[in-house]
Amino acid sequence: MAKDDTINVSSGKCPNELVRNGNRLDFQAWQANFSPQVPRVAIYCRSAASNADIIKRQCDILRALALNYRWKIVLSYIDDGYSGSRLDRPGLNAMMKAAATLPLPFDIVMIESHSRIARDLTLFRSCVEALQNGGIELISARGSVAL
């Protein structure tokens, strides 16, 4: 915005109009046009044991984290009953394929823990590097991802 193009919220508890250079603007229209882009998130959940409760718990943790950061979950990838010792899983394969397409369908992949992607560090690293090379950030609810 230019220096003289300031936006002031009208007086009142809840702004429903804005004043811009003396002109009134609808708040919702302003928000739609001027709010920063909300990161698009894909969540990935996996359980070796076919157990809906474990998957639900992981998804709940990731949804709460996304809500806390005000991020938008656009896709969910689930592998229920698949071991983390191999990368050949339908949900993971679909996520990695989507991450390699343009335009990118998401900006961030969220996981509950590193072991949800892979138990083996070499396999985990190959997935992380593929995501990062595509411009996608991997975030774990249990800690940072550093390679």
C-alpha positions as CSV (number, residue, x, y, z in Angstrom):
1,M,0.0,0.0,0.0
2,A,1.1,3.5,-0.7
3,K,1.8,5.8,2.2
4,D,-1.4,7.9,1.5
5,D,-3.4,4.7,0.9
6,T,-4.0,3.9,4.6
7,I,-6.9,2.0,5.8
8,N,-8.6,2.9,9.1
9,V,-11.1,0.9,10.9
10,S,-14.3,2.8,11.6
11,S,-15.1,3.4,15.2
12,G,-17.1,0.7,17.0
13,K,-16.5,-2.7,18.7
14,C,-16.7,-4.8,15.6
15,P,-15.6,-3.2,12.3
16,N,-18.2,-3.8,9.6
17,E,-16.9,-0.9,7.4
18,L,-13.5,0.6,6.7
19,V,-12.6,4.1,5.7
20,R,-9.9,4.3,3.0
21,N,-8.9,7.8,1.9
22,G,-12.3,9.1,3.1
23,N,-14.2,6.4,1.1
24,R,-16.2,3.7,3.0
25,L,-15.4,0.1,2.1
26,D,-17.3,-3.0,3.0
27,F,-15.2,-5.0,5.6
28,Q,-15.9,-8.4,4.0
29,A,-14.9,-7.1,0.6
30,W,-11.7,-5.6,2.0
31,Q,-10.9,-8.9,3.8
32,A,-11.4,-10.9,0.7
33,N,-9.2,-8.6,-1.4
34,F,-6.5,-7.6,1.1
35,S,-6.0,-10.4,3.6
36,P,-2.8,-12.3,3.3
37,Q,-2.9,-15.8,1.8
38,V,-3.8,-18.5,4.2
39,P,-1.4,-21.5,3.9
40,R,-3.0,-24.5,2.4
41,V,-2.3,-27.7,4.4
42,A,-2.4,-31.4,3.7
43,I,-2.4,-33.7,6.7
44,Y,-0.9,-37.2,6.6
45,C,-1.9,-39.8,9.1
46,R,-0.7,-43.4,9.3
47,S,-1.1,-46.4,11.6
48,A,0.5,-49.8,11.1
49,A,-2.4,-51.5,13.0
50,S,-5.7,-51.0,11.3
51,N,-7.2,-48.8,14.0
52,A,-9.6,-46.0,13.3
53,D,-9.1,-44.6,16.8
54,I,-5.4,-44.0,16.3
55,I,-6.0,-42.4,12.9
56,K,-8.8,-40.2,14.4
57,R,-6.5,-39.1,17.2
58,Q,-3.7,-38.1,14.8
59,C,-6.2,-36.2,12.6
60,D,-7.7,-34.4,15.6
61,I,-4.2,-33.3,16.7
62,L,-3.4,-32.0,13.3
63,R,-6.7,-30.2,12.8
64,A,-6.3,-28.5,16.2
65,L,-2.8,-27.4,15.2
66,A,-4.0,-26.0,11.9
67,L,-6.9,-24.2,13.6
68,N,-4.5,-22.7,16.1
69,Y,-2.4,-21.3,13.3
70,R,-5.5,-20.4,11.2
71,W,-4.3,-22.6,8.3
72,K,-6.7,-24.2,5.9
73,I,-6.7,-28.0,5.6
74,V,-7.3,-28.7,1.9
75,L,-6.4,-32.4,1.7
76,S,-6.1,-35.4,4.0
77,Y,-4.1,-38.5,3.3
78,I,-4.6,-41.6,5.4
79,D,-2.8,-44.9,5.4
80,D,-4.6,-47.2,7.9
81,G,-2.9,-50.6,8.4
82,Y,0.3,-49.8,6.6
83,S,3.8,-50.2,8.1
84,G,6.2,-47.2,8.3
85,S,9.1,-49.5,7.2
86,R,8.1,-49.1,3.5
87,L,7.2,-46.1,1.4
88,D,4.8,-48.0,-0.9
89,R,1.5,-46.8,0.7
90,P,-1.5,-45.5,-1.2
91,G,-2.0,-42.3,0.9
92,L,1.7,-41.4,0.9
93,N,2.0,-42.1,-2.8
94,A,-1.0,-39.9,-3.6
95,M,0.4,-37.1,-1.4
96,M,3.9,-37.3,-3.0
97,K,2.3,-37.3,-6.5
98,A,0.2,-34.3,-5.6
99,A,3.2,-32.5,-4.2
100,A,5.0,-32.9,-7.6
101,T,2.2,-31.4,-9.6
102,L,1.8,-27.7,-10.6
103,P,0.1,-25.7,-9.4
104,L,0.8,-27.1,-5.9
105,P,-2.4,-28.2,-4.2
106,F,-0.9,-27.4,-0.7
107,D,1.9,-25.4,0.9
108,I,2.5,-27.5,4.0
109,V,2.3,-31.1,5.0
110,M,1.5,-31.7,8.6
111,I,2.2,-35.0,10.4
112,E,1.7,-36.0,14.0
113,S,5.3,-37.3,14.3
114,H,8.2,-38.1,12.1
115,S,7.5,-41.9,12.3
116,R,4.2,-41.4,10.5
117,I,6.2,-40.8,7.2
118,A,8.8,-43.5,7.8
119,R,10.5,-45.3,10.6
120,D,13.9,-45.4,8.7
121,L,15.8,-42.1,8.6
122,T,16.9,-42.6,5.0
123,L,13.4,-43.2,3.8
124,F,12.1,-40.2,5.9
125,R,14.9,-38.0,4.5
126,S,14.0,-38.9,0.9
127,C,10.4,-37.9,1.4
128,V,11.3,-34.6,3.2
129,E,13.8,-33.7,0.5
130,A,11.2,-34.3,-2.3
131,L,8.7,-32.1,-0.5
132,Q,11.2,-29.4,0.2
133,N,12.5,-29.4,-3.4
134,G,9.0,-28.8,-4.5
135,G,8.6,-25.9,-2.1
136,I,6.5,-27.7,0.4
137,E,7.2,-27.4,4.1
138,L,6.8,-30.4,6.4
139,I,5.7,-29.7,9.9
140,S,5.5,-32.3,12.7
141,A,3.2,-31.7,15.7
142,R,5.9,-33.3,17.9
143,G,8.9,-31.2,16.8
144,S,10.8,-29.6,14.0
145,V,12.1,-31.4,10.9
146,A,15.8,-30.8,10.5
147,L,17.9,-32.8,8.1
